[in-house]
Amino acid sequence: MRKMAATPDSKAENGVLDEVFIQEVFDTGDDILIKATFNSYFSGRLTPLLKEELKCRIQTRRLSEGKDELQVEFKAPVKNEPRPEELAKLDKRREQNRRAARKFREKKRSGADDLVKVTGKLESENNELRIEICQLKQEKDQLATILTEHIRLCHVINLDHSPP
């Protein structure tokens, strides 16, 4: 079992451990503690040392309770290959997703085409109405001219036939 050196009471200005504490750690001769100290020193954080101290306290408590030392091994997670039915289900889902995406794109394209058709129809109708407006304006001007001429002539005729 390892012994922890005294916890650091002081830190340097930039958060790293002071040299007195580091010397105390070297004096313990514990390679794991020395490694944790270097990690703390270079990272500027106490986390590696705190983790190591926590491990030591847990081991000490286990030994005082008469239990064996706790050996923790971290293995890289094994990535299992999916089973054939899972692969089939995944393929089916991907195909379903492809079909849905294709259908959505077609619907979107169709909607856009419909909008283009409606826009074209409305623009042509608008142009026809503008032409009709111009024709009606010309007809109005012609009728106004005829009316003005008629009033002028009728007025002259009325003056000639006026009662004595």
C-alpha positions, 0 to 999 in steps of 0.5 A: 500500500502507498502512503500519500505525502502531506497535501499541499498547503500552498500553491505558486502564483499560477496554480502549480504546486510548490517545490517543497511539496514536490520534494516530499512526493519524491521522497515517498518513492511512489511512482504513481504519486510522482506521476500524478504530481508531475501531471498536476505540476504541468497542467496547473491543476490539482485534479490528478493529485486529488484522484490519487489521494482518493484512491489511497483513502479508498484502499486504506479503508478497504484494508482496515475493513479486512477486504482485499485491495481493489484492483481497477483495470480500465479496458477500452470498450469493445464495439460489438458488431450488430447481429444480422437481424439488427443489420436488416432492421437498420437497412430497412430503416435506411431504405425507408428514410431514403424513400421518404426523403425522395418523396419529400423532394418530389413533393417540394419540386412539384409544389414549386412547379405548381407555383411557377405555373400559377405565377405565369398564369397570373402574369399573363392575366395581368398583362391582358387586363393592362391591355384591356385598360389601355383599350378602354382608356382609348375608347373613353378618350374617343367618346369624350372627343365625340361628346365634346364635338356633339355638345359644340354642334348641338349648342350651335343648333340650339342657338339657331332654333331658339324661340323669339 
